[in-house]
Amino acid sequence: MPIVTTLNFSGRTEEALKFYASALRSETVFLLRFRNCPDQSLSRSGMEELIFHATFRIEGTELMASDVGFVPGSAAVPFSGLALALNLTSASRAHQIFAALSDGGQVVIPLAESPFTALYGIVKDRFGLSWKINVGSLSQKVGAFGA
């Protein structure tokens, strides 16, 4: 049973998809706006251009995104209790992604060498989504700590 993460961007899904295309080289593979939704009872006035459902891919991993549940004029609901981890093999790509996600966001843990991996850092992007950036693996460093 595959589990696919669905992210709700509280009215900012289209902006998020464009941002991730630039920052992570993601690709939007499906997009349905409220105005095209087969069940128009799910749409409210002012939501026509918002995203009912989108699927995007980051290097083979598919995620879904939506503005469902957002009420125009209301405050965005922040992400909570969720982080996405990117396991990379290139330090230069990790630095590039970390910098891109940091633009308009907040560095939680700077990207640096860590006891458990070659590089590790956490950044909260401009949408409030936390990203754990990792280069290498625990198994590569485990011997150094006798575990």
NULUMDREN-338279 format. One record per residue: x, y, z of N, C-alpha, C in turn; residue number from 0; residue in three letters; chain. Coordinates in steps of 0.05 Angstrom, whole numbers. Example, Ala and Ser with C-alpha at 12.3 -4.5 7.8 and 13.67 -1.06 7.14 Angstrom:
BEGIN
@n_u 264&n_v -114&n_w 156&ca_u 246&ca_v -90&ca_w 156&c_u 264&c_v -66&c_w 156&resi 0&resn ala&chain A
@n_u 257&n_v -45&n_w 142&ca_u 273&ca_v -21&ca_w 143&c_u 258&c_v 1&c_w 157&resi 1&resn ser&chain A
***
This chain:
BEGIN
@n_u 17&n_v -23&n_w 0&ca_u 0&ca_v 0&ca_w 0&c_u 18&c_v 25&c_w 0&resi 0&resn met&chain A
@n_u 20&n_v 38&n_w -23&ca_u 36&ca_v 63&ca_w -23&c_u 24&c_v 85&c_w -7&resi 1&resn pro&chain A
@n_u 40&n_v 101&n_w 6&ca_u 31&ca_v 125&ca_w 20&c_u 43&c_v 148&c_w 6&resi 2&resn ile&chain A
@n_u 25&n_v 167&n_w -3&ca_u 34&ca_v 191&ca_w -16&c_u 27&c_v 215&c_w 1&resi 3&resn val&chain A
@n_u 47&n_v 232&n_w 5&ca_u 43&ca_v 256&ca_w 22&c_u 27&c_v 277&c_w 6&resi 4&resn thr&chain A
@n_u 7&n_v 288&n_w 18&ca_u -8&ca_v 310&ca_w 6&c_u -3&c_v 335&c_w 23&resi 5&resn thr&chain A
@n_u 5&n_v 356&n_w 11&ca_u 12&ca_v 381&ca_w 25&c_u -10&c_v 402&c_w 18&resi 6&resn leu&chain A
@n_u -20&n_v 415&n_w 39&ca_u -40&ca_v 436&ca_w 35&c_u -27&c_v 463&c_w 40&resi 7&resn asn&chain A
@n_u -27&n_v 480&n_w 19&ca_u -13&ca_v 505&ca_w 21&c_u -31&c_v 529&c_w 26&resi 8&resn phe&chain A
@n_u -55&n_v 525&n_w 35&ca_u -73&ca_v 546&ca_w 44&c_u -75&c_v 569&c_w 24&resi 9&resn ser&chain A
@n_u -82&n_v 563&n_w 0&ca_u -86&ca_v 583&ca_w -21&c_u -60&c_v 591&c_w -36&resi 10&resn gly&chain A
@n_u -38&n_v 578&n_w -29&ca_u -12&ca_v 585&ca_w -42&c_u 0&c_v 562&c_w -58&resi 11&resn arg&chain A
@n_u -17&n_v 542&n_w -65&ca_u -6&ca_v 518&ca_w -78&c_u 7&c_v 525&c_w -105&resi 12&resn thr&chain A
@n_u -5&n_v 542&n_w -121&ca_u 8&ca_v 548&ca_w -147&c_u 35&c_v 561&c_w -143&resi 13&resn glu&chain A
@n_u 37&n_v 579&n_w -123&ca_u 62&ca_v 592&ca_w -117&c_u 83&c_v 571&c_w -107&resi 14&resn glu&chain A
@n_u 74&n_v 552&n_w -91&ca_u 91&ca_v 531&ca_w -81&c_u 102&c_v 514&c_w -103&resi 15&resn ala&chain A
@n_u 84&n_v 507&n_w -122&ca_u 93&ca_v 490&ca_w -144&c_u 114&c_v 504&c_w -161&resi 16&resn leu&chain A
@n_u 111&n_v 529&n_w -166&ca_u 131&ca_v 545&ca_w -181&c_u 157&c_v 547&c_w -165&resi 17&resn lys&chain A
@n_u 155&n_v 551&n_w -140&ca_u 179&ca_v 553&ca_w -123&c_u 195&c_v 527&c_w -123&resi 18&resn phe&chain A
@n_u 181&n_v 505&n_w -119&ca_u 195&ca_v 479&ca_w -118&c_u 206&c_v 471&c_w -146&resi 19&resn tyr&chain A
@n_u 193&n_v 480&n_w -167&ca_u 204&ca_v 475&ca_w -194&c_u 231&c_v 489&c_w -197&resi 20&resn ala&chain A
@n_u 234&n_v 513&n_w -185&ca_u 259&ca_v 528&ca_w -186&c_u 279&c_v 517&c_w -166&resi 21&resn ser&chain A
@n_u 270&n_v 513&n_w -141&ca_u 289&ca_v 506&ca_w -120&c_u 297&c_v 476&c_w -121&resi 22&resn ala&chain A
@n_u 279&n_v 459&n_w -129&ca_u 284&ca_v 430&ca_w -128&c_u 283&c_v 416&c_w -155&resi 23&resn leu&chain A
@n_u 279&n_v 431&n_w -176&ca_u 275&ca_v 420&ca_w -203&c_u 251&c_v 400&c_w -204&resi 24&resn arg&chain A
@n_u 231&n_v 406&n_w -188&ca_u 207&ca_v 389&ca_w -188&c_u 192&c_v 393&c_w -214&resi 25&resn ser&chain A
@n_u 174&n_v 374&n_w -220&ca_u 158&ca_v 375&ca_w -244&c_u 129&c_v 371&c_w -236&resi 26&resn glu&chain A
@n_u 111&n_v 389&n_w -244&ca_u 83&ca_v 385&ca_w -239&c_u 72&c_v 366&c_w -261&resi 27&resn thr&chain A
@n_u 61&n_v 344&n_w -253&ca_u 52&ca_v 324&ca_w -272&c_u 22&c_v 324&c_w -275&resi 28&resn val&chain A
@n_u 7&n_v 336&n_w -257&ca_u -22&ca_v 339&ca_w -259&c_u -30&c_v 363&c_w -243&resi 29&resn phe&chain A
@n_u -50&n_v 378&n_w -254&ca_u -60&ca_v 402&ca_w -240&c_u -89&c_v 405&c_w -247&resi 30&resn leu&chain A
@n_u -106&n_v 408&n_w -227&ca_u -135&ca_v 412&ca_w -231&c_u -144&c_v 436&c_w -213&resi 31&resn leu&chain A
@n_u -154&n_v 456&n_w -226&ca_u -164&ca_v 480&ca_w -211&c_u -193&c_v 475&c_w -202&resi 32&resn arg&chain A
@n_u -201&n_v 490&n_w -182&ca_u -228&ca_v 488&ca_w -173&c_u -248&c_v 493&c_w -195&resi 33&resn phe&chain A
@n_u -242&n_v 512&n_w -213&ca_u -261&ca_v 519&ca_w -235&c_u -266&c_v 495&c_w -253&resi 34&resn arg&chain A
@n_u -247&n_v 476&n_w -254&ca_u -250&ca_v 452&ca_w -271&c_u -258&c_v 427&c_w -255&resi 35&resn asn&chain A
@n_u -263&n_v 430&n_w -230&ca_u -270&ca_v 407&ca_w -213&c_u -297&c_v 397&c_w -221&resi 36&resn cys&chain A
@n_u -300&n_v 370&n_w -225&ca_u -326&ca_v 359&ca_w -233&c_u -348&c_v 365&c_w -213&resi 37&resn pro&chain A
@n_u -342&n_v 366&n_w -187&ca_u -362&ca_v 372&ca_w -167&c_u -359&c_v 401&c_w -157&resi 38&resn asp&chain A
@n_u -374&n_v 419&n_w -170&ca_u -373&ca_v 447&ca_w -164&c_u -383&c_v 454&c_w -136&resi 39&resn gln&chain A
@n_u -396&n_v 435&n_w -122&ca_u -405&ca_v 441&ca_w -95&c_u -381&c_v 443&c_w -76&resi 40&resn ser&chain A
@n_u -357&n_v 434&n_w -85&ca_u -333&ca_v 436&ca_w -68&c_u -319&c_v 463&c_w -70&resi 41&resn leu&chain A
@n_u -329&n_v 480&n_w -88&ca_u -316&ca_v 506&ca_w -93&c_u -333&c_v 528&c_w -80&resi 42&resn ser&chain A
@n_u -319&n_v 548&n_w -71&ca_u -332&ca_v 573&ca_w -60&c_u -324&c_v 596&c_w -78&resi 43&resn arg&chain A
@n_u -339&n_v 617&n_w -77&ca_u -333&ca_v 641&ca_w -92&c_u -305&c_v 650&c_w -86&resi 44&resn ser&chain A
@n_u -289&n_v 657&n_w -106&ca_u -262&ca_v 666&ca_w -102&c_u -242&c_v 644&c_w -103&resi 45&resn gly&chain A
@n_u -251&n_v 619&n_w -106&ca_u -232&ca_v 596&ca_w -106&c_u -227&c_v 585&c_w -134&resi 46&resn met&chain A
@n_u -239&n_v 597&n_w -154&ca_u -238&ca_v 585&ca_w -181&c_u -210&c_v 580&c_w -191&resi 47&resn glu&chain A
@n_u -191&n_v 597&n_w -185&ca_u -164&ca_v 594&ca_w -195&c_u -145&c_v 579&c_w -176&resi 48&resn glu&chain A
@n_u -155&n_v 573&n_w -152&ca_u -139&ca_v 557&ca_w -133&c_u -138&c_v 528&c_w -142&resi 49&resn leu&chain A
@n_u -119&n_v 514&n_w -131&ca_u -113&ca_v 486&ca_w -139&c_u -130&c_v 466&c_w -123&resi 50&resn ile&chain A
@n_u -147&n_v 451&n_w -137&ca_u -162&ca_v 430&ca_w -124&c_u -144&c_v 406&c_w -119&resi 51&resn phe&chain A
@n_u -128&n_v 399&n_w -138&ca_u -109&ca_v 377&ca_w -135&c_u -86&c_v 380&c_w -155&resi 52&resn his&chain A
@n_u -62&n_v 375&n_w -145&ca_u -38&ca_v 374&ca_w -162&c_u -20&c_v 351&c_w -153&resi 53&resn ala&chain A
@n_u -6&n_v 340&n_w -172&ca_u 14&ca_v 320&ca_w -166&c_u 40&c_v 331&c_w -178&resi 54&resn thr&chain A
@n_u 61&n_v 330&n_w -161&ca_u 87&ca_v 339&ca_w -171&c_u 108&c_v 319&c_w -163&resi 55&resn phe&chain A
@n_u 130&n_v 318&n_w -178&ca_u 150&ca_v 298&ca_w -174&c_u 177&c_v 312&c_w -169&resi 56&resn arg&chain A
@n_u 191&n_v 303&n_w -149&ca_u 218&ca_v 311&ca_w -142&c_u 236&c_v 287&c_w -145&resi 57&resn ile&chain A
@n_u 251&n_v 286&n_w -167&ca_u 270&ca_v 264&ca_w -172&c_u 258&c_v 237&c_w -166&resi 58&resn glu&chain A
@n_u 235&n_v 231&n_w -178&ca_u 223&ca_v 205&ca_w -176&c_u 203&c_v 202&c_w -153&resi 59&resn gly&chain A
@n_u 202&n_v 220&n_w -134&ca_u 183&ca_v 218&ca_w -112&c_u 159&c_v 236&c_w -118&resi 60&resn thr&chain A
@n_u 136&n_v 224&n_w -117&ca_u 112&ca_v 240&ca_w -122&c_u 99&c_v 250&c_w -96&resi 61&resn glu&chain A
@n_u 91&n_v 275&n_w -97&ca_u 77&ca_v 287&ca_w -75&c_u 51&c_v 299&c_w -87&resi 62&resn leu&chain A
@n_u 32&n_v 303&n_w -70&ca_u 7&ca_v 317&ca_w -79&c_u 5&c_v 343&c_w -64&resi 63&resn met&chain A
@n_u -9&n_v 362&n_w -76&ca_u -13&ca_v 388&ca_w -64&c_u -41&c_v 398&c_w -70&resi 64&resn ala&chain A
@n_u -51&n_v 415&n_w -52&ca_u -79&ca_v 424&ca_w -55&c_u -84&c_v 449&c_w -39&resi 65&resn ser&chain A
@n_u -105&n_v 463&n_w -47&ca_u -116&ca_v 486&ca_w -32&c_u -143&c_v 478&c_w -19&resi 66&resn asp&chain A
@n_u -150&n_v 452&n_w -21&ca_u -176&ca_v 443&ca_w -10&c_u -176&c_v 450&c_w 20&resi 67&resn val&chain A
@n_u -199&n_v 460&n_w 29&ca_u -202&ca_v 467&ca_w 57&c_u -196&c_v 496&c_w 63&resi 68&resn gly&chain A
@n_u -182&n_v 509&n_w 45&ca_u -175&ca_v 537&ca_w 50&c_u -199&c_v 555&c_w 43&resi 69&resn phe&chain A
@n_u -204&n_v 574&n_w 60&ca_u -226&ca_v 593&ca_w 56&c_u -214&c_v 619&c_w 49&resi 70&resn val&chain A
@n_u -219&n_v 629&n_w 24&ca_u -208&ca_v 655&ca_w 17&c_u -214&c_v 677&c_w 38&resi 71&resn pro&chain A
@n_u -193&n_v 692&n_w 44&ca_u -195&ca_v 713&ca_w 64&c_u -187&c_v 704&c_w 92&resi 72&resn gly&chain A
@n_u -184&n_v 678&n_w 96&ca_u -176&ca_v 668&ca_w 122&c_u -146&c_v 665&c_w 124&resi 73&resn ser&chain A
@n_u -136&n_v 661&n_w 148&ca_u -107&ca_v 659&ca_w 153&c_u -98&c_v 631&c_w 144&resi 74&resn ala&chain A
@n_u -74&n_v 629&n_w 134&ca_u -62&ca_v 604&ca_w 126&c_u -58&c_v 586&c_w 151&resi 75&resn ala&chain A
@n_u -62&n_v 561&n_w 148&ca_u -57&ca_v 542&ca_w 169&c_u -28&c_v 532&c_w 166&resi 76&resn val&chain A
@n_u -11&n_v 537&n_w 187&ca_u 17&ca_v 529&ca_w 185&c_u 21&c_v 499&c_w 185&resi 77&resn pro&chain A
@n_u 43&n_v 490&n_w 172&ca_u 50&ca_v 462&ca_w 174&c_u 60&c_v 457&c_w 203&resi 78&resn phe&chain A
@n_u 53&n_v 434&n_w 213&ca_u 62&ca_v 427&ca_w 240&c_u 66&c_v 397&c_w 242&resi 79&resn ser&chain A
@n_u 88&n_v 389&n_w 254&ca_u 93&ca_v 361&ca_w 258&c_u 101&c_v 346&c_w 233&resi 80&resn gly&chain A
@n_u 111&n_v 360&n_w 213&ca_u 118&ca_v 347&ca_w 188&c_u 145&c_v 358&c_w 178&resi 81&resn leu&chain A
@n_u 162&n_v 340&n_w 168&ca_u 186&ca_v 348&ca_w 154&c_u 191&c_v 329&c_w 132&resi 82&resn ala&chain A
@n_u 201&n_v 339&n_w 110&ca_u 208&ca_v 323&ca_w 87&c_u 239&c_v 321&c_w 87&resi 83&resn leu&chain A
@n_u 249&n_v 297&n_w 82&ca_u 278&ca_v 293&ca_w 82&c_u 288&c_v 288&c_w 54&resi 84&resn ala&chain A
@n_u 309&n_v 302&n_w 46&ca_u 321&ca_v 298&ca_w 20&c_u 349&c_v 285&c_w 25&resi 85&resn leu&chain A
@n_u 352&n_v 261&n_w 16&ca_u 378&ca_v 247&ca_w 18&c_u 393&c_v 250&c_w -8&resi 86&resn asn&chain A
@n_u 415&n_v 264&n_w -7&ca_u 430&ca_v 271&ca_w -31&c_u 457&c_v 258&c_w -30&resi 87&resn leu&chain A
@n_u 470&n_v 256&n_w -54&ca_u 497&ca_v 245&ca_w -55&c_u 517&c_v 267&c_w -61&resi 88&resn thr&chain A
@n_u 508&n_v 291&n_w -68&ca_u 526&ca_v 313&ca_w -76&c_u 525&c_v 336&c_w -56&resi 89&resn ser&chain A
@n_u 548&n_v 343&n_w -45&ca_u 549&ca_v 365&ca_w -26&c_u 542&c_v 391&c_w -40&resi 90&resn ala&chain A
@n_u 552&n_v 395&n_w -64&ca_u 545&ca_v 420&ca_w -78&c_u 516&c_v 422&c_w -84&resi 91&resn ser&chain A
@n_u 503&n_v 400&n_w -91&ca_u 473&ca_v 401&ca_w -95&c_u 459&c_v 406&c_w -69&resi 92&resn arg&chain A
@n_u 469&n_v 395&n_w -47&ca_u 457&ca_v 400&ca_w -21&c_u 458&c_v 429&c_w -13&resi 93&resn ala&chain A
@n_u 481&n_v 442&n_w -18&ca_u 484&ca_v 470&ca_w -12&c_u 466&c_v 487&c_w -30&resi 94&resn his&chain A
@n_u 464&n_v 480&n_w -55&ca_u 446&ca_v 494&ca_w -73&c_u 417&c_v 492&c_w -65&resi 95&resn gln&chain A
@n_u 408&n_v 468&n_w -58&ca_u 380&ca_v 465&ca_w -50&c_u 375&c_v 479&c_w -23&resi 96&resn ile&chain A
@n_u 394&n_v 476&n_w -4&ca_u 390&ca_v 489&ca_w 22&c_u 388&c_v 519&c_w 19&resi 97&resn phe&chain A
@n_u 404&n_v 531&n_w 2&ca_u 403&ca_v 560&ca_w -3&c_u 377&c_v 568&c_w -16&resi 98&resn ala&chain A
@n_u 368&n_v 552&n_w -36&ca_u 343&ca_v 558&ca_w -49&c_u 319&c_v 556&c_w -30&resi 99&resn ala&chain A
@n_u 318&n_v 535&n_w -14&ca_u 296&ca_v 532&ca_w 5&c_u 297&c_v 553&c_w 27&resi 100&resn leu&chain A
@n_u 321&n_v 563&n_w 33&ca_u 324&ca_v 584&ca_w 54&c_u 314&c_v 611&c_w 45&resi 101&resn ser&chain A
@n_u 312&n_v 616&n_w 19&ca_u 304&ca_v 641&ca_w 8&c_u 275&c_v 647&c_w 16&resi 102&resn asp&chain A
@n_u 272&n_v 666&n_w 34&ca_u 245&ca_v 673&ca_w 45&c_u 237&c_v 655&c_w 67&resi 103&resn gly&chain A
@n_u 255&n_v 636&n_w 75&ca_u 249&ca_v 617&ca_w 96&c_u 266&c_v 622&c_w 121&resi 104&resn gly&chain A
@n_u 270&n_v 601&n_w 136&ca_u 285&ca_v 604&ca_w 161&c_u 303&c_v 579&c_w 165&resi 105&resn gln&chain A
@n_u 329&n_v 584&n_w 170&ca_u 348&ca_v 562&ca_w 175&c_u 343&c_v 554&c_w 204&resi 106&resn val&chain A
@n_u 338&n_v 528&n_w 208&ca_u 334&ca_v 517&ca_w 235&c_u 360&c_v 506&c_w 245&resi 107&resn val&chain A
@n_u 373&n_v 490&n_w 228&ca_u 400&ca_v 479&ca_w 234&c_u 417&c_v 484&c_w 209&resi 108&resn ile&chain A
@n_u 438&n_v 500&n_w 211&ca_u 454&ca_v 505&ca_w 187&c_u 465&c_v 479&c_w 175&resi 109&resn pro&chain A
@n_u 468&n_v 479&n_w 149&ca_u 478&ca_v 456&ca_w 135&c_u 508&c_v 453&c_w 141&resi 110&resn leu&chain A
@n_u 516&n_v 431&n_w 154&ca_u 544&ca_v 428&ca_w 162&c_u 549&c_v 398&c_w 167&resi 111&resn ala&chain A
@n_u 574&n_v 391&n_w 170&ca_u 582&ca_v 364&ca_w 177&c_u 569&c_v 357&c_w 204&resi 112&resn glu&chain A
@n_u 561&n_v 332&n_w 207&ca_u 548&ca_v 324&ca_w 232&c_u 560&c_v 297&c_w 241&resi 113&resn ser&chain A
@n_u 555&n_v 289&n_w 265&ca_u 565&ca_v 264&ca_w 275&c_u 554&c_v 240&c_w 261&resi 114&resn pro&chain A
@n_u 531&n_v 243&n_w 248&ca_u 518&ca_v 219&ca_w 236&c_u 517&c_v 219&c_w 206&resi 115&resn phe&chain A
@n_u 527&n_v 240&n_w 193&ca_u 527&ca_v 241&ca_w 164&c_u 546&c_v 262&c_w 154&resi 116&resn thr&chain A
@n_u 553&n_v 261&n_w 128&ca_u 572&ca_v 280&ca_w 118&c_u 562&c_v 309&c_w 120&resi 117&resn ala&chain A
@n_u 537&n_v 314&n_w 112&ca_u 525&ca_v 341&ca_w 115&c_u 497&c_v 337&c_w 124&resi 118&resn leu&chain A
@n_u 488&n_v 355&n_w 142&ca_u 460&ca_v 354&ca_w 151&c_u 451&c_v 382&c_w 159&resi 119&resn tyr&chain A
@n_u 427&n_v 389&n_w 153&ca_u 415&ca_v 415&ca_w 161&c_u 385&c_v 414&c_w 158&resi 120&resn gly&chain A
@n_u 372&n_v 432&n_w 171&ca_u 343&ca_v 435&ca_w 170&c_u 336&c_v 463&c_w 163&resi 121&resn ile&chain A
@n_u 318&n_v 467&n_w 143&ca_u 309&ca_v 493&ca_w 136&c_u 278&c_v 492&c_w 134&resi 122&resn val&chain A
@n_u 266&n_v 513&n_w 143&ca_u 237&ca_v 517&ca_w 140&c_u 233&c_v 536&c_w 117&resi 123&resn lys&chain A
@n_u 220&n_v 527&n_w 95&ca_u 217&ca_v 544&ca_w 72&c_u 196&c_v 566&c_w 76&resi 124&resn asp&chain A
@n_u 193&n_v 583&n_w 55&ca_u 174&ca_v 606&ca_w 57&c_u 145&c_v 598&c_w 62&resi 125&resn arg&chain A
@n_u 139&n_v 573&n_w 58&ca_u 111&ca_v 563&ca_w 63&c_u 109&c_v 551&c_w 91&resi 126&resn phe&chain A
@n_u 131&n_v 549&n_w 105&ca_u 130&ca_v 538&ca_w 132&c_u 135&c_v 508&c_w 133&resi 127&resn gly&chain A
@n_u 143&n_v 496&n_w 110&ca_u 148&ca_v 468&ca_w 109&c_u 178&c_v 462&c_w 115&resi 128&resn leu&chain A
@n_u 182&n_v 444&n_w 134&ca_u 210&ca_v 437&ca_w 142&c_u 222&c_v 416&c_w 123&resi 129&resn ser&chain A
@n_u 247&n_v 421&n_w 116&ca_u 262&ca_v 403&ca_w 99&c_u 288&c_v 396&c_w 113&resi 130&resn trp&chain A
@n_u 293&n_v 370&n_w 115&ca_u 318&ca_v 359&ca_w 126&c_u 336&c_v 352&c_w 102&resi 131&resn lys&chain A
@n_u 358&n_v 365&n_w 100&ca_u 377&ca_v 360&ca_w 78&c_u 400&c_v 343&c_w 89&resi 132&resn ile&chain A
@n_u 405&n_v 321&n_w 76&ca_u 424&ca_v 302&ca_w 85&c_u 442&c_v 292&c_w 62&resi 133&resn asn&chain A
@n_u 468&n_v 292&n_w 66&ca_u 487&ca_v 281&ca_w 47&c_u 502&c_v 258&c_w 61&resi 134&resn val&chain A
@n_u 502&n_v 235&n_w 49&ca_u 514&ca_v 212&ca_w 62&c_u 494&c_v 197&c_w 78&resi 135&resn gly&chain A
@n_u 504&n_v 178&n_w 95&ca_u 485&ca_v 163&ca_w 111&c_u 498&c_v 156&c_w 138&resi 136&resn ser&chain A
@n_u 481&n_v 148&n_w 156&ca_u 490&ca_v 140&ca_w 182&c_u 511&c_v 117&c_w 180&resi 137&resn leu&chain A
@n_u 506&n_v 99&n_w 162&ca_u 525&ca_v 76&ca_w 160&c_u 553&c_v 85&c_w 152&resi 138&resn ser&chain A
@n_u 556&n_v 107&n_w 138&ca_u 582&ca_v 117&ca_w 130&c_u 598&c_v 127&c_w 154&resi 139&resn gln&chain A
@n_u 584&n_v 136&n_w 175&ca_u 598&ca_v 148&ca_w 198&c_u 597&c_v 130&c_w 223&resi 140&resn lys&chain A
@n_u 581&n_v 109&n_w 222&ca_u 576&ca_v 93&ca_w 246&c_u 602&c_v 82&c_w 258&resi 141&resn val&chain A
@n_u 621&n_v 73&n_w 241&ca_u 646&ca_v 62&ca_w 250&c_u 663&c_v 81&c_w 267&resi 142&resn gly&chain A
@n_u 661&n_v 107&n_w 261&ca_u 676&ca_v 127&ca_w 275&c_u 667&c_v 131&c_w 303&resi 143&resn ala&chain A
@n_u 643&n_v 121&n_w 310&ca_u 632&ca_v 125&ca_w 337&c_u 629&c_v 98&c_w 351&resi 144&resn phe&chain A
@n_u 638&n_v 77&n_w 339&ca_u 638&ca_v 51&ca_w 353&c_u 610&c_v 39&c_w 356&resi 145&resn gly&chain A
@n_u 591&n_v 48&n_w 341&ca_u 564&ca_v 37&ca_w 343&c_u 561&c_v 12&c_w 328&resi 146&resn ala&chain A
***
